[in-house]
Amino acid sequence: MSVDESAGQGGHVTQGDVEAHSEAPVHGRMPGFIAWVTNRLGMEELMEDQYNRIVPIHATNYIYCFGGIAFILFLILAVTGILLVVYYQPTPDAAYQSVVNISTNVSFGWWVRSIHKWAATGMVVLVFVHMLRVFFTTAYKRPRELNWISGVVLLVVTMAFGFTGYLLPWDQKAYWATRVGTDIAGSTPLIGHFLLVSLRGGENITGATLGRFFTLHVLVLPAIIIVFLGAHFWMIRRHGISGRL
C-alpha cells in the first residue's frame, strides 16, 4: 500500500512511511544497488528509456555488430595500454629495452602485450568494416549525416592510434615504418613539409619523434576518441538504428 492510499483510507502517515516510500527502488528489474545509485543520481528516466528501447529485428543480424565489437576492443586496448605504460619508458635509450623487459621479465607482460597488439589490429579492421556496412546500407543519409561524419573522424583517429603506436617499440621495423609514413605525409601538397616536421619534431626521426608519438598515443588521441565516441553514441540513441536497405 502506498503512502497516498494510507492517507486516503484514514490511516496515520508517519515520517518513517514517507522515508520508506522514498527509499523504494524505482526499477524492480534492476539489482538493489544499481536502483539505489540511479535513484540518487536522478537517472530513473534514462534507465527506463534503456530498458524500453526495442531493437529492430533486422539489427540483430551480425553485420550490425561490428561497431559494438570494435568498441569492446577499444576498452580492452585502454586497459592493456594502462598496464603496459606502467613499465614502458618513452626514451631513445630505454624504449626498446623496456619492451623487451615487458615481454620477458614482467609477469604476464608478453600476454598483455599480445592482447594489446591483436586487439589493435582487430579494432582497425572492424572499424573499417563497420564503415563499409554503414555506407552500403545507406545509413549515413538524413538525419544521420553528423553520425557519419563522427564515424569518419573515429576511423581516422583509429588509424592514427595504429601509426603512433607502431613506433613505440623503437626497433628497426618501427623506425623504417615511421620513416615511410612520415615521408608520405611530407609529400602532401603545400603543407607536406610542415606535417613532416610536426610529426618528427625535426627533419629526422629522433628521440623527439618518439616523445611526440608517445604523447599522441597515450594522451591526445584517447581524449579525442572519447569525445567523438560520446557524440557518436548519443546520436545513435537520438536517431535510432537505421532501417533496412
Sequence and secondary structure as in RCSB ss.txt:
>XXXX:A:sequence
MSVDESAGQGGHVTQGDVEAHSEAPVHGRMPGFIAWVTNRLGMEELMEDQYNRIVPIHATNYIYCFGGIAFILFL
ILAVTGILLVVYYQPTPDAAYQSVVNISTNVSFGWWVRSIHKWAATGMVVLVFVHMLRVFFTTAYKRPRELNWIS
GVVLLVVTMAFGFTGYLLPWDQKAYWATRVGTDIAGSTPLIGHFLLVSLRGGENITGATLGRFFTLHVLVLPAII
IVFLGAHFWMIRRHGISGRL
>XXXX:A:secstr
  HHHHHHTT    HHHHHHHHHS S TTS HHHHHHHHHHT HHHHHHHHH    GGGGSGGGSHHHHHHHHHH
HHHHHHHHHHHH   STTTHHHHHHHHHHTSTTHHHHHHHHHHHHHHHHHHHHHHHHHHHHTTTTSTT HHHHHH
HHHHHHHHHHHHHHHHHTT SHHHHHHHHHHHHHHHTSTTTHHHHHHHHHTSSS  HHHHHHHHHIIIIIHHHHH
HHHHHHHHHHHHHH      
